[in-house]
Amino acid sequence: MIGSDASAAVATGTGLAGPTGAPVTLLIADDDEVTRSGLRTLLAAQPGIAVVGEAADGVEAVEQARRLRPDVVLMDVRMPRRNGIEATRQLLAGPAAPPKVVVITTFENDDYVTAALSAGACGFVLKRLPVRQIAEAVRVVAAGEAILFPAALRRMVAARPLGSAAALPQAALTGREEEVLRLMATGLSNPEIAESLTVSLETVKTHVGNVLTKLGAQNRTHAVVIAYESGLVVPGIAG
């Protein structure tokens, strides 16, 4: 995974191209023209990434994403007309196979970031990161993984409770599903969870799928956010 505390973040399923072997198609949404142009130039030069478009605000981001159908949208959160949170929510509520969303931000503790994660973004990257790390984040989510930052999420939730605290009590998770969710919150990948619990990878995948369904979570990161907020995982005592 990619983050300001990269040593605590875990990446799984990475590669140089999308699931079909073709380059990962990317749409960049940022209201700052210099930032947007710079990201396009730098990311287009990275292996396995094809930048197919740009958007200057949330309205354009939704329109362009629906027209160009990119694999991933790199979404700034503070934009005019429609912010990145609402744009993310609208994209994910749209037709089948919406793009994956990666939030790009200046500050990891921005309220907008936590709201975007709750809206279904797969994770976030900081604008100050080296471009190769931002590119890797794009490849990770295109391959179907989430960008999970255990330490960063702990800090965010400790500072500000999010908006889905009721989801976990109503989900009726089994004991094993709660155990898997706790391990997810530490940043473990499915193979690592399987090893920790001495079960098969397919069993873990089934548990993870059940957790996401029961919580109504958009993705793995959203499920972990709910786990922290609900009190199942306490900031500073994950795992």
Phi and psi in degrees as a GROMACS rama.xvg file:
@    title "Ramachandran Plot"
@    xaxis  label "Phi"
@    yaxis  label "Psi"
@TYPE xy
-120.189  130.663  ILE-2
-171.48  177.401  GLY-3
-68.4994  -26.5455  SER-4
-111.62  62.7208  ASP-5
-58.5355  -27.8572  ALA-6
-65.4848  -22.9735  SER-7
-94.6419  -5.42415  ALA-8
-101.017  150.277  ALA-9
-124.489  134.406  VAL-10
-114.209  135.599  ALA-11
-133.916  154.287  THR-12
68.5691  25.3718  GLY-13
-80.1687  160.78  THR-14
-172.193  178.396  GLY-15
-91.1396  -5.8966  LEU-16
-144.211  177.91  ALA-17
-75.4092  -178.009  GLY-18
-58.5153  -29.0877  PRO-19
-90.6564  -1.46652  THR-20
92.8791  -12.3023  GLY-21
-79.2429  161.545  ALA-22
-57.9882  147.563  PRO-23
-73.0688  124.041  VAL-24
-88.0373  137.1  THR-25
-132.872  135.587  LEU-26
-112.008  132.57  LEU-27
-108.006  123.045  ILE-28
-118.23  113.45  ALA-29
-157.542  136.035  ASP-30
-79.4346  -12.8546  ASP-31
-90.4347  115.375  ASP-32
-62.501  -39.1332  GLU-33
-64.1064  -46.2026  VAL-34
-61.4079  -46.3001  THR-35
-62.4003  -45.4923  ARG-36
-65.0945  -41.0747  SER-37
-64.1043  -43.5701  GLY-38
-62.1477  -41.4026  LEU-39
-61.7309  -46.4986  ARG-40
-62.5016  -46.2944  THR-41
-71.9854  -41.8109  LEU-42
-73.276  -32.7309  LEU-43
-63.5361  -23.3737  ALA-44
-86.0876  -4.64814  ALA-45
-83.7037  144.643  GLN-46
-60.1964  136.808  PRO-47
76.6599  12.9663  GLY-48
-125.466  131.194  ILE-49
-120.726  112.425  ALA-50
-80.1211  117.957  VAL-51
-103.76  -9.21458  VAL-52
-177.961  172.172  GLY-53
-134.793  158.12  GLU-54
-143.747  142.327  ALA-55
-98.5326  -6.6932  ALA-56
-160.19  177.377  ASP-57
-66.3881  -32.9996  GLY-58
-64.8551  -47.413  VAL-59
-63.0158  -36.4765  GLU-60
-60.2244  -44.9113  ALA-61
-66.5433  -45.7978  VAL-62
-61.1208  -47.6118  GLU-63
-67.0614  -38.7241  GLN-64
-63.9657  -39.7152  ALA-65
-72.5097  -28.9984  ARG-66
-80.4202  -43.2735  ARG-67
-92.1397  -20.2919  LEU-68
51.4435  56.7318  ARG-69
-71.5043  159.989  PRO-70
-70.0694  -38.0033  ASP-71
-137.039  142.397  VAL-72
-113.347  124.378  VAL-73
-91.2064  107.485  LEU-74
-113.318  114.928  MET-75
-68.52  149.679  ASP-76
-95.8916  -31.1215  VAL-77
-99.2322  92.8832  ARG-78
-134.67  154.5  MET-79
-74.4996  169.58  PRO-80
65.4623  -58.5192  ARG-81
-144.237  125.174  ARG-82
-75.8351  172.518  ASN-83
-66.4067  -25.0085  GLY-84
-67.6201  -51.9617  ILE-85
-65.4135  -36.8405  GLU-86
-63.6733  -41.948  ALA-87
-61.9397  -47.3497  THR-88
-60.6341  -41.5062  ARG-89
-67.9665  -41.4354  GLN-90
-61.8209  -45.1003  LEU-91
-74.8637  -17.3437  LEU-92
-89.9692  0.446055  ALA-93
-82.4885  -155.239  GLY-94
-64.2818  174.094  PRO-95
-57.1654  153.246  ALA-96
54.2599  58.1918  ALA-97
-70.1749  163.037  PRO-98
-68.9294  158.079  PRO-99
-78.8655  146.48  LYS-100
-116.864  128.344  VAL-101
-116.159  121.572  VAL-102
-77.7873  136.31  VAL-103
-118.406  128.554  ILE-104
-145.406  162.796  THR-105
-84.8437  -38.1738  THR-106
-123.813  127.084  PHE-107
-67.7604  -23.3488  GLU-108
-95.4096  16.8858  ASN-109
-64.2579  132.048  ASP-110
-55.0989  -33.3543  ASP-111
-63.1779  -32.7341  TYR-112
-66.7084  -48.0348  VAL-113
-62.5174  -37.7073  THR-114
-66.7924  -37.6425  ALA-115
-66.8822  -37.1558  ALA-116
-64.3088  -41.1176  LEU-117
-67.3623  -27.0253  SER-118
-77.6505  -12.0345  ALA-119
120.425  4.28102  GLY-120
-61.926  145.48  ALA-121
-76.5694  -15.0434  CYS-122
160.66  -167.545  GLY-123
-144.59  156.74  PHE-124
-131.405  154.106  VAL-125
-93.5732  143.028  LEU-126
-63.0993  -24.5757  LYS-127
-82.5586  -5.35845  ARG-128
-66.7021  152.386  LEU-129
-58.3308  145.775  PRO-130
-61.4431  -31.1361  VAL-131
-63.6649  -32.328  ARG-132
-74.509  -36.6482  GLN-133
-64.7532  -41.8428  ILE-134
-61.2501  -41.2123  ALA-135
-63.9165  -38.2259  GLU-136
-61.2316  -41.4524  ALA-137
-61.6922  -43.5717  VAL-138
-65.5253  -38.8786  ARG-139
-60.6429  -50.2304  VAL-140
-70.0883  -31.9035  VAL-141
-64.4015  -29.5132  ALA-142
-82.2342  0.799249  ALA-143
98.3041  7.51552  GLY-144
-99.1713  166.788  GLU-145
-106.727  153.329  ALA-146
-93.7038  108.641  ILE-147
-115.552  128.469  LEU-148
-121.562  89.0072  PHE-149
-55.3075  -48.8791  PRO-150
-65.3802  -42.9556  ALA-151
-64.4484  -42.4107  ALA-152
-63.9465  -38.9128  LEU-153
-59.3593  -44.3799  ARG-154
-64.6887  -42.0044  ARG-155
-61.5595  -48.5011  MET-156
-71.4019  -33.2123  VAL-157
-64.0264  -35.2496  ALA-158
-80.0052  -36.3574  ALA-159
-145.821  114.429  ARG-160
-62.0081  145.682  PRO-161
-94.6818  -161.897  LEU-162
-109.209  18.831  GLY-163
-131.885  34.7919  SER-164
-61.2289  -28.5947  ALA-165
-77.3308  -12.6906  ALA-166
-63.65  -42.9904  ALA-167
-67.9776  -49.0419  LEU-168
-57.9547  -31.0454  PRO-169
-85.1296  -7.71459  GLN-170
-82.6711  -22.2768  ALA-171
55.5744  51.8817  ALA-172
-69.3879  144.812  LEU-173
-73.3143  167.284  THR-174
-58.4063  -41.6275  GLY-175
-66.9612  -39.1747  ARG-176
-64.6258  -38.6411  GLU-177
-63.6705  -39.5263  GLU-178
-62.9818  -43.0342  GLU-179
-63.6806  -41.453  VAL-180
-63.2188  -40.4414  LEU-181
-60.9597  -40.8722  ARG-182
-69.2392  -36.8403  LEU-183
-58.2169  -38.1815  MET-184
-67.7948  -20.6462  ALA-185
-84.3493  -4.61748  THR-186
94.717  7.87249  GLY-187
-70.646  142.847  LEU-188
-79.9142  169.785  SER-189
-57.8544  -46.6159  ASN-190
-60.254  -36.6827  PRO-191
-69.9296  -36.2932  GLU-192
-65.2219  -42.6733  ILE-193
-58.8047  -43.0425  ALA-194
-65.788  -41.8706  GLU-195
-63.2473  -39.2781  SER-196
-94.0481  -4.41471  LEU-197
55.66  51.2139  THR-198
-131.426  172.96  VAL-199
-76.6958  158.576  SER-200
-62.5183  -38.4863  LEU-201
-63.4149  -36.7657  GLU-202
-63.61  -42.3365  THR-203
-62.9406  -44.8755  VAL-204
-58.1537  -39.3795  LYS-205
-63.9985  -44.9256  THR-206
-62.4802  -44.4658  HIS-207
-60.9945  -44.7093  VAL-208
-59.8931  -41.3412  GLY-209
-64.6071  -40.4746  ASN-210
-60.7934  -47.9892  VAL-211
-61.4614  -43.3192  LEU-212
-64.7244  -46.8418  THR-213
-67.2316  -34.9519  LYS-214
-81.1566  -14.6163  LEU-215
68.1244  30.0595  GLY-216
-84.3141  139.846  ALA-217
-68.0112  -33.3185  GLN-218
-163.852  -176.548  ASN-219
-60.9831  -43.9088  ARG-220
-61.4967  -43.8851  THR-221
-61.3296  -40.1938  HIS-222
-61.8674  -40.6697  ALA-223
-67.9014  -39.3429  VAL-224
-56.4117  -45.8838  VAL-225
-63.3859  -38.4453  ILE-226
-62.3809  -42.8846  ALA-227
-65.4483  -47.7715  TYR-228
-65.0039  -35.4005  GLU-229
-75.0245  -17.8325  SER-230
97.1715  -3.89004  GLY-231
-60.4519  -41.6771  LEU-232
-115.771  126.301  VAL-233
-95.1457  128.603  VAL-234
-50.518  128.34  PRO-235
92.7917  -11.2145  GLY-236
-132.01  36.6513  ILE-237
-64.3266  146.346  ALA-238
